[in-house]
Structure formats: structure tokens, C-alpha cells
Amino acid sequence: MLSARRNMLAKILLPAASLLLAHLLHFLSSLMQFIPARKSVPEPLAMGIKAAAWNKEPCTGTSRHSQGFRNYLPSPPKEQILCHRPRGLQCISPLVQSVEETPEPIPAKIKGHIPKWINGNLLRNGPGKFEFGNDKFNHWFDGMALMHQFQLAHGTVTYRSRFLQSSSYLRNSQHNRIVASEFGTLAMPDPCKSIFGRFLSRFEPLQPSDNCSVNYVLYKGDYYVSSENICMHKVDPETLETKEKVDWSKFIAVNGATAHPHYESDGTTYNMGNSYGKHGSSYNIIRVPPQESAHGDTLEGAKVLCSIPPRDRAKPSYYHSFGMTENYIIFIEQPLKLNLLKIITSKIRGKTIYDGINWEPQHNTYFHVVNKHTGEVLPGSWCSEPFLSFHQINAFEESGCVVLDLCCQDQGTSLALYTLQNMRRSGEGLDQVYASIPRAFPRRFVLPLHVDSDTPVGKNLNPLPYTQAKAVKGADGKVWCTHENLHPEGFEEVGGLEFPQINYARYNGRRYRYFYGCGFGHLVGDSLIKVDVETKNFKIWQEEGSYPSEPVFVPVPNATAEDSGVILSVVVSPAENQSAFLLVLDAETFRELGRAEVGVPVPYGFHGIFAAH
């Protein structure tokens, strides 16, 4: 009898063990995708990191998708407590709630006047749906991409919006639950599966999300929406129709690219993306040619100009943007690290992608300079105290130096705080979240390019009289860079500055005077700011209960002055009786010219561009 029971148990357990082993082997074999199969060029990791814009997670109710960091709320540093004691911040929960799309254009109500010379589309991107069925996303980045269009023509404005028809959106909609994992949300196994089936699903490869909710980008004259995933989506800027999904790895060996490329006047586009191979990870400078008959459509003709090895190939740095001058690409290697082992094994461990991103301030920040014409990495070594930068402002060359302007945070912990739960808080809980978030401030660095063994040690190598930034060569040959603040004393009162923009077409990569951004007196922008980098004076637009988005500069036709144009910004409010509106400011005086109110809810978004007609 005992022998019979053993035989029966063996018949049950052996097939189960074999199936489990098969899934384990399938999981391990999926890791082999990181070993290149072509020409010794690193193969892409089949997974994207959606980064750096902010993230949110539901604060009302509970979510079975929350994975560990949901209630993370570190104590703010002493200096932040002293500088910022927010009290009674307005609840902005309505700005991060799901909305319905508005696929057909609706007329906006004009107040003041919209200059008739502005003709084109302001295209904006950001999350607009935060749950499917009973499943809720945890992080602001996780929301499904909602594309917005404000069409300006002869003083009139219309508005429309459409959800990106990504595979993630369509699959989630079909199943009425979250089936595609995102940056801060791990999709749970199908509840209809058996317990054993749900367990085995942990060993299935993590599929990359194609939810592109960060920005609009241009390649060869075509418009795409992008995050930092391996895929982008080509869209029609006039109808917002989703046209085609484009996979970076089909053209070059990278696992994705940033949502903040740089453009030359001829249409050449530069970007950066990581690759992962048997020798570890690499940072890659990418060049996509302008539209030419020989190069075809989409990304055909794209080329990796050079690959830069990380200081730790198993833990490369996260980056959201980079700088470009007339001749150089400037890449910042900062101590916000991607732990590749944690990311690769996140699903089997029941963790989100975010669990593999860590701030490691024991490491310094390093600058890499690449000749964008030849792909040569300059041999110098420039470093600074640790900081985190999501967005660069501008960069230019002068007197043998690169001048690099950035929005910088001294701590890299903000990603963890932008959960939907935190963003939907109110009262003291909201104040506590805000007091804990590191502020970003505009700073200038100077990188002297011609440093060799004969360069004196301990001397400030910055020859530029108009900046107090320092660059000092140490005994180890490294150049230690100390920043100059691009703001006056007391600027802390506006809450820091992010989402910087300039007169890009004429001044990107050149010496400039003005930039524009959002003041962050709240978890999202609550003011618009114009900064004069020469005098450090600034002008501000602010309206109580209103939350403006990234300012977009549109130049007056044939303008000669740098700030001759307008600023466009989408302004939203949590108040039920206050409509969202497109704000138009005179870029020179920073006074309001007019606004165009829309009668439908608009969530707070990330980035966008103006497409002139």
C-alpha cells in the first residue's frame, strides 16, 4: 500500500517538476537575448525603462499591484525643512485621474486675444488613464498615454485628444484589467489560471511596455510619441491617429532611446540609448539622418556613432536627456543606477522595474564629451559632486570650453515619491510629501576641453569672465567641476524649476540669454518662469489654483530678438468650476495675451512640441 502511494505521488510530482524545470529553462534562455547574435554589436535588452517624468499611484483604495515603494516617504533633509515649510497645499488629485478622450476637435472659448500669426499644433503627451476594471496603476509614469492637440489658426483654437492605441492599452482594455507591467506596476497573473499556472507565469519573460507617454519626437519629418522603451509609435499630428509601432532594435543594437533627442537644422537627429551584451552594458550615441530617398522611412539609416562603457557595466546610470553643442554631445553619468540583475529578475521576484533603480550618492557625477561628427570620445575626465539631472537647458562652446546648463537635484529620490497615492493626498500628508521632494535648480558647469599632462594642478581652468563656475585639475588628472547657480538668492521660494525650454531653433547649442520653465511650488508646476542667465533676474506668471505645464516657445516670424515670440502652456485646475486652458504669454514681457478655455477635463501632462503649419 505504501509503495502504491509513493508511485502515485511520483506520477503527480514528476510531471509538475518537469514543467517547472521547463519554465525555469525558458526563463534562463530568455536571458540569453542580452548576448548579441550579430556582428559583435551588443543586442538590445527586450525591456524598456520608462523614466523620468514623475510617477503616481492611487491614494484612494488599495491596489493589488503595489510593490513595496508605495508608502515610501523619507524624512526631508534639514535644509529643505528650513527652506520649505508648506502648509495647506491644494489637493491636486483631479489632475491625476482618468479622463475620456475627445477624438473630434471642439472649439475653445477665447479670452483676450490669440495672435493671428500663430498657426500650427501644440502637441502634448502624458498619462490619461490610471486603471482598468478593478486594477489600478501605482505610479504616474504608468498611466496610459493620452495625446493632446491644440490647433491654432488665425486667432482661433480647437482641442482634441486621443489615447495612444499601443499594445499595452489594447490588451488592458480587452481584458479589463492590467495585463502589461509598467514602470511602477507589476501585472498580476490571470486570476482564471490555476494556482500552479499563476506560479509558473512568474517565470515567463517580462514583456516590454509600448506605452509611450512622455513626449513627441521627430525623425525624418515624421512625428512619434516616445518614452524610453524599445518601441515608439508614429502618429498623425493632425488627427492624432496611431499609425505604426517602430522598434529601435530592428535598426540598431540599442534597447531604446530617450524622449529628448536633439535636432540639427537639416533634420539630422541625435539621441542616446543603452545596449546590453555579453560584456555588459554600454551608453550609445545615435544619429538618425534627415529624410532622404536613399535612407527610406522610419529609422532606416540610423547609426550608433560611439559606445561608452559605464563605470560599472552591471549598474549603468539612468539618464533622461543630454546636451548638444555645435560639435559635441555631452552625456552625464550620474549616480542614479540601473541594477540590471534586479531589473531582469524583477518579475520572478514579484517586483516592479522601479525596484532596480537606486540612488547611490557615494559615487560622483561624471561628464563625457563626444565629437558628434567623428564619434570620438574626448580623453578628458570631468566630474563633480553627485547630483541628478532630468533635463538639460542648453550647452554651447566658447574659448576651448563647453558650457553646460542643467536643472539639478542634490538627491535622487524624487522618483519614489511621485506615486499616484502621494499625488492624490491632501492636508498634512500632501505637505509632508512635498517637503520630502528634492528641488531642482538651474546650474551652469564649465568643461575645459584641452587638458593634458602639462595642465597645471589646482588652478581654475575656466577662462570665461561671465561665469563663476570652476574647473580645477586634481593630482589624479581628473577635472573637478563646481557649478554656478543660474538664479538669484531667494529663488528657493518658487520651489525650484523644471521642464526648461529655450528658443530652440535659433539658440540650441549656441550662447543664449533666456530660458523658460515651471516653478514647482507644488508636486507639479504651479508657475511659469523666465530666467535671464546674464543678470539672473527672472519674471513669473502665476495664478492661484492653476497648474501650468511645460512652456513651449514659438518665435515670431522673422524675429531678430531671442525672446521675440510667445510662450504656450496648458494650464489645468483641480477646481470643478475652472476649465483647462491654453495660455499664451508674450515671451518678452511675460504678460498674458490671451487664453483658450476647453470644456473637458485635461490631466496634467509631461512634454510636447509645437508643429508649425
TAUR-V669304 format. One record per residue. N is the residue number from 1. RES is the residue in three letters. PSI is psi in whole degrees, -180 to 180 (999 if undefined). Layout:
<<N	RES	PSI> <N	RES	PSI>>
This chain:
<<1	MET	-45> <2	LEU	-40> <3	SER	-39> <4	ALA	-41> <5	ARG	-41> <6	ARG	-42> <7	ASN	-42> <8	MET	-43> <9	LEU	-39> <10	ALA	-39> <11	LYS	-31> <12	ILE	-46> <13	LEU	-37> <14	LEU	-47> <15	PRO	-38> <16	ALA	-43> <17	ALA	-39> <18	SER	-42> <19	LEU	-42> <20	LEU	-44> <21	LEU	-40> <22	ALA	-42> <23	HIS	-37> <24	LEU	-43> <25	LEU	-38> <26	HIS	-41> <27	PHE	-45> <28	LEU	-38> <29	SER	-30> <30	SER	-28> <31	LEU	-22> <32	MET	-13> <33	GLN	-17> <34	PHE	-8> <35	ILE	124> <36	PRO	145> <37	ALA	-5> <38	ARG	133> <39	LYS	30> <40	SER	15> <41	VAL	133> <42	PRO	135> <43	GLU	153> <44	PRO	147> <45	LEU	128> <46	ALA	58> <47	MET	138> <48	GLY	154> <49	ILE	113> <50	LYS	115> <51	ALA	-174> <52	ALA	44> <53	ALA	-170> <54	TRP	175> <55	ASN	154> <56	LYS	163> <57	GLU	149> <58	PRO	133> <59	CYS	-16> <60	THR	132> <61	GLY	-176> <62	THR	157> <63	SER	133> <64	ARG	2> <65	HIS	-2> <66	SER	138> <67	GLN	71> <68	GLY	-47> <69	PHE	6> <70	ARG	-43> <71	ASN	18> <72	TYR	120> <73	LEU	85> <74	PRO	158> <75	SER	136> <76	PRO	147> <77	PRO	154> <78	LYS	-43> <79	GLU	-30> <80	GLN	-36> <81	ILE	-38> <82	LEU	-39> <83	CYS	-33> <84	HIS	113> <85	ARG	72> <86	PRO	141> <87	ARG	129> <88	GLY	38> <89	LEU	143> <90	GLN	136> <91	CYS	129> <92	ILE	21> <93	SER	-40> <94	PRO	-20> <95	LEU	-11> <96	VAL	42> <97	GLN	157> <98	SER	144> <99	VAL	165> <100	GLU	149> <101	GLU	158> <102	THR	78> <103	PRO	-26> <104	GLU	140> <105	PRO	139> <106	ILE	143> <107	PRO	144> <108	ALA	151> <109	LYS	120> <110	ILE	131> <111	LYS	136> <112	GLY	-140> <113	HIS	147> <114	ILE	120> <115	PRO	133> <116	LYS	-17> <117	TRP	-13> <118	ILE	109> <119	ASN	113> <120	GLY	-170> <121	ASN	127> <122	LEU	114> <123	LEU	125> <124	ARG	154> <125	ASN	151> <126	GLY	173> <127	PRO	143> <128	GLY	-3> <129	LYS	126> <130	PHE	8> <131	GLU	156> <132	PHE	120> <133	GLY	-129> <134	ASN	-2> <135	ASP	136> <136	LYS	140> <137	PHE	157> <138	ASN	-29> <139	HIS	150> <140	TRP	-39> <141	PHE	-23> <142	ASP	-24> <143	GLY	147> <144	MET	140> <145	ALA	127> <146	LEU	118> <147	MET	136> <148	HIS	147> <149	GLN	122> <150	PHE	112> <151	GLN	120> <152	LEU	129> <153	ALA	113> <154	HIS	43> <155	GLY	-2> <156	THR	161> <157	VAL	135> <158	THR	159> <159	TYR	142> <160	ARG	162> <161	SER	151> <162	ARG	142> <163	PHE	137> <164	LEU	128> <165	GLN	62> <166	SER	164> <167	SER	-38> <168	SER	-46> <169	TYR	-45> <170	LEU	-41> <171	ARG	-43> <172	ASN	-41> <173	SER	-42> <174	GLN	-41> <175	HIS	-8> <176	ASN	37> <177	ARG	169> <178	ILE	111> <179	VAL	-9> <180	ALA	120> <181	SER	148> <182	GLU	-173> <183	PHE	-47> <184	GLY	14> <185	THR	125> <186	LEU	121> <187	ALA	134> <188	MET	155> <189	PRO	158> <190	ASP	120> <191	PRO	-16> <192	CYS	-13> <193	LYS	160> <194	SER	166> <195	ILE	-43> <196	PHE	-40> <197	GLY	-40> <198	ARG	-37> <199	PHE	-45> <200	LEU	-26> <201	SER	-20> <202	ARG	-26> <203	PHE	-1> <204	GLU	146> <205	PRO	142> <206	LEU	123> <207	GLN	136> <208	PRO	143> <209	SER	146> <210	ASP	27> <211	ASN	105> <212	CYS	92> <213	SER	11> <214	VAL	-49> <215	ASN	168> <216	TYR	139> <217	VAL	162> <218	LEU	131> <219	TYR	123> <220	LYS	34> <221	GLY	-4> <222	ASP	149> <223	TYR	133> <224	TYR	153> <225	VAL	143> <226	SER	148> <227	SER	-122> <228	GLU	28> <229	ASN	178> <230	ILE	-18> <231	CYS	147> <232	MET	170> <233	HIS	125> <234	LYS	136> <235	VAL	159> <236	ASP	117> <237	PRO	-15> <238	GLU	-38> <239	THR	-13> <240	LEU	21> <241	GLU	137> <242	THR	124> <243	LYS	-55> <244	GLU	137> <245	LYS	131> <246	VAL	127> <247	ASP	118> <248	TRP	-39> <249	SER	-11> <250	LYS	-12> <251	PHE	-42> <252	ILE	162> <253	ALA	73> <254	VAL	159> <255	ASN	11> <256	GLY	-176> <257	ALA	162> <258	THR	165> <259	ALA	15> <260	HIS	67> <261	PRO	170> <262	HIS	151> <263	TYR	141> <264	GLU	164> <265	SER	-24> <266	ASP	1> <267	GLY	-6> <268	THR	137> <269	THR	136> <270	TYR	143> <271	ASN	179> <272	MET	146> <273	GLY	155> <274	ASN	158> <275	SER	157> <276	TYR	124> <277	GLY	-169> <278	LYS	-19> <279	HIS	9> <280	GLY	-161> <281	SER	163> <282	SER	148> <283	TYR	134> <284	ASN	133> <285	ILE	127> <286	ILE	139> <287	ARG	126> <288	VAL	124> <289	PRO	163> <290	PRO	172> <291	GLN	116> <292	GLU	148> <293	SER	-30> <294	ALA	-21> <295	HIS	-10> <296	GLY	-165> <297	ASP	-174> <298	THR	-128> <299	LEU	15> <300	GLU	135> <301	GLY	-5> <302	ALA	148> <303	LYS	142> <304	VAL	113> <305	LEU	-43> <306	CYS	160> <307	SER	134> <308	ILE	122> <309	PRO	134> <310	PRO	160> <311	ARG	-30> <312	ASP	105> <313	ARG	-23> <314	ALA	-14> <315	LYS	72> <316	PRO	164> <317	SER	149> <318	TYR	142> <319	TYR	148> <320	HIS	-22> <321	SER	179> <322	PHE	171> <323	GLY	155> <324	MET	131> <325	THR	-168> <326	GLU	-34> <327	ASN	-9> <328	TYR	152> <329	ILE	133> <330	ILE	118> <331	PHE	135> <332	ILE	117> <333	GLU	105> <334	GLN	160> <335	PRO	33> <336	LEU	107> <337	LYS	144> <338	LEU	108> <339	ASN	100> <340	LEU	-37> <341	LEU	-43> <342	LYS	-40> <343	ILE	-45> <344	ILE	-37> <345	THR	12> <346	SER	-42> <347	LYS	-45> <348	ILE	-27> <349	ARG	-2> <350	GLY	31> <351	LYS	164> <352	THR	169> <353	ILE	-38> <354	TYR	-28> <355	ASP	-22> <356	GLY	10> <357	ILE	121> <358	ASN	140> <359	TRP	123> <360	GLU	78> <361	PRO	-1> <362	GLN	-13> <363	HIS	148> <364	ASN	172> <365	THR	137> <366	TYR	147> <367	PHE	134> <368	HIS	135> <369	VAL	127> <370	VAL	132> <371	ASN	115> <372	LYS	-12> <373	HIS	-36> <374	THR	-19> <375	GLY	5> <376	GLU	131> <377	VAL	121> <378	LEU	142> <379	PRO	-10> <380	GLY	163> <381	SER	113> <382	TRP	136> <383	CYS	167> <384	SER	176> <385	GLU	155> <386	PRO	134> <387	PHE	166> <388	LEU	132> <389	SER	125> <390	PHE	-39> <391	HIS	128> <392	GLN	151> <393	ILE	-56> <394	ASN	167> <395	ALA	148> <396	PHE	167> <397	GLU	143> <398	GLU	133> <399	SER	46> <400	GLY	16> <401	CYS	158> <402	VAL	128> <403	VAL	125> <404	LEU	120> <405	ASP	131> <406	LEU	158> <407	CYS	119> <408	CYS	142> <409	GLN	143> <410	ASP	-14> <411	GLN	149> <412	GLY	39> <413	THR	4> <414	SER	-32> <415	LEU	-40> <416	ALA	-24> <417	LEU	-17> <418	TYR	55> <419	THR	158> <420	LEU	-35> <421	GLN	-46> <422	ASN	-39> <423	MET	-19> <424	ARG	8> <425	ARG	169> <426	SER	169> <427	GLY	-143> <428	GLU	-33> <429	GLY	-41> <430	LEU	-43> <431	ASP	-40> <432	GLN	-40> <433	VAL	-48> <434	TYR	-41> <435	ALA	-20> <436	SER	-13> <437	ILE	128> <438	PRO	142> <439	ARG	146> <440	ALA	133> <441	PHE	147> <442	PRO	131> <443	ARG	156> <444	ARG	133> <445	PHE	149> <446	VAL	125> <447	LEU	104> <448	PRO	128> <449	LEU	-27> <450	HIS	76> <451	VAL	126> <452	ASP	-167> <453	SER	-22> <454	ASP	-9> <455	THR	130> <456	PRO	146> <457	VAL	141> <458	GLY	4> <459	LYS	141> <460	ASN	118> <461	LEU	6> <462	ASN	113> <463	PRO	0> <464	LEU	122> <465	PRO	-17> <466	TYR	4> <467	THR	143> <468	GLN	5> <469	ALA	146> <470	LYS	151> <471	ALA	111> <472	VAL	125> <473	LYS	133> <474	GLY	175> <475	ALA	-24> <476	ASP	2> <477	GLY	-12> <478	LYS	148> <479	VAL	116> <480	TRP	120> <481	CYS	131> <482	THR	130> <483	HIS	163> <484	GLU	136> <485	ASN	134> <486	LEU	38> <487	HIS	158> <488	PRO	170> <489	GLU	145> <490	GLY	-4> <491	PHE	-19> <492	GLU	-23> <493	GLU	-24> <494	VAL	-5> <495	GLY	16> <496	GLY	-179> <497	LEU	137> <498	GLU	-179> <499	PHE	52> <500	PRO	145> <501	GLN	154> <502	ILE	179> <503	ASN	83> <504	TYR	-46> <505	ALA	-35> <506	ARG	-22> <507	TYR	-2> <508	ASN	132> <509	GLY	5> <510	ARG	160> <511	ARG	137> <512	TYR	177> <513	ARG	-32> <514	TYR	143> <515	PHE	164> <516	TYR	150> <517	GLY	-178> <518	CYS	131> <519	GLY	139> <520	PHE	71> <521	GLY	9> <522	HIS	-175> <523	LEU	-25> <524	VAL	173> <525	GLY	134> <526	ASP	9> <527	SER	163> <528	LEU	139> <529	ILE	138> <530	LYS	126> <531	VAL	133> <532	ASP	110> <533	VAL	-16> <534	GLU	-44> <535	THR	-17> <536	LYS	12> <537	ASN	156> <538	PHE	155> <539	LYS	152> <540	ILE	140> <541	TRP	130> <542	GLN	143> <543	GLU	127> <544	GLU	133> <545	GLY	7> <546	SER	143> <547	TYR	99> <548	PRO	151> <549	SER	-179> <550	GLU	126> <551	PRO	136> <552	VAL	124> <553	PHE	131> <554	VAL	117> <555	PRO	149> <556	VAL	139> <557	PRO	133> <558	ASN	27> <559	ALA	151> <560	THR	-35> <561	ALA	145> <562	GLU	-37> <563	ASP	24> <564	SER	102> <565	GLY	-160> <566	VAL	160> <567	ILE	128> <568	LEU	133> <569	SER	136> <570	VAL	123> <571	VAL	129> <572	VAL	163> <573	SER	143> <574	PRO	-10> <575	ALA	135> <576	GLU	-32> <577	ASN	12> <578	GLN	121> <579	SER	151> <580	ALA	150> <581	PHE	155> <582	LEU	120> <583	LEU	137> <584	VAL	116> <585	LEU	146> <586	ASP	119> <587	ALA	-27> <588	GLU	-53> <589	THR	-19> <590	PHE	30> <591	ARG	151> <592	GLU	132> <593	LEU	-40> <594	GLY	175> <595	ARG	154> <596	ALA	107> <597	GLU	137> <598	VAL	145> <599	GLY	25> <600	VAL	153> <601	PRO	138> <602	VAL	122> <603	PRO	163> <604	TYR	132> <605	GLY	-168> <606	PHE	-81> <607	HIS	169> <608	GLY	180> <609	ILE	163> <610	PHE	125> <611	ALA	105> <612	ALA	145> <613	HIS	999>>
